[in-house]
Amino acid sequence: VYLIDQGRLSVFAATQSGNNIRVRALRPGTFVGEISGYLDQHRTADVVAEVDSVVYRIGPDFVQSLEEDAPRLAVQWHRMMAATLAERVDRTNRLLGELDL
């Protein structure tokens, strides 16, 4: 999982035809990589810095130590990740609803 501290990043997803489309811009204070972080899988999209950016990696070892040493803080971390994931699923559902499939 990564936290954007400064700058702006774009998220690109591959279409079935192999084209990359920009699906979102991310700004400071935003997390990215939470899907692969929780599922321990390869990333689901490409993220590219649009401008000079500062991004911090929050690795699984940090989260594990948080769970062991500060469980209440770990609960807040996981709630924040759940809220981030829920917002992104909701946004995706709304976008899909706008498509005439």
Residue pairs with C-beta under 8 A, 6 or more apart in sequence:
1 31
1 32
1 33
1 34
1 37
1 57
1 58
1 59
1 63
1 81
2 31
2 32
2 33
2 47
2 55
2 56
2 57
2 58
3 29
3 30
3 31
3 55
3 56
3 58
4 26
4 27
4 28
4 29
4 30
4 31
4 32
4 53
4 54
4 55
5 28
5 53
5 54
5 55
5 56
6 28
6 52
6 53
6 54
7 28
7 49
7 50
7 51
7 52
7 53
7 54
7 55
8 25
8 26
8 27
8 49
8 50
8 51
8 53
9 25
9 26
9 32
9 47
9 48
9 49
9 50
9 53
9 55
10 22
10 24
10 25
10 26
10 47
10 48
10 50
11 22
11 23
11 24
11 25
11 26
11 32
11 45
11 46
11 47
12 20
12 21
12 22
12 23
12 45
12 46
12 47
12 48
13 20
13 21
13 23
13 44
13 45
13 46
14 20
15 21
20 46
23 45
25 50
26 32
26 47
31 80
31 81
31 84
32 47
33 43
33 47
34 81
34 84
34 85
35 41
35 43
35 44
35 85
36 42
36 43
36 44
37 58
37 60
37 81
38 81
38 85
40 60
49 55
63 74
63 77
66 73
66 74
66 77
67 74
